[in-house]
């Protein structure tokens, strides 16, 4: 998937965007969910924290996947108490580093068809960046 022309035009029209890094925008207080949690727990976290996706960690706190509202909704509600996050999560981690440009991050999200990227330093999860956080912070910068 390619970035729409309108978005490319906005990005190119604001040269300062090329200097904005993932570190400038990422959320550093990342809410994770354990891979052994049930989908019922995931549902309650989505309602409580108002995020549509979460990094998944194992008992050693190592990031092992990502799970989203879409993954939850693919399972019948009556199975939410027995189905575990690890059974439905995506193990394909799509990541960026804090030094990456925000333009590159948007392109990576668009190509992968995802709404969030994990920000990693080596094997450590240090942040998360989502389409909504990017749009929120970029729009605020454009109007100030």
Secondary structure, 3 states (H helix, E strand, C coil): CCCCHHHHHHHHHCHHHHHCEHHHHCECCCCEEECCCEHHHHHHHHHHHCCCEEEEECCCCCEEEEEEHHHHHCCCHHHCCCCEHHHHCECCCCEECCCCEHHHHHHHHHHHCCCEEEEEECCEEEEEEEHHHHHHHHHHHHHC
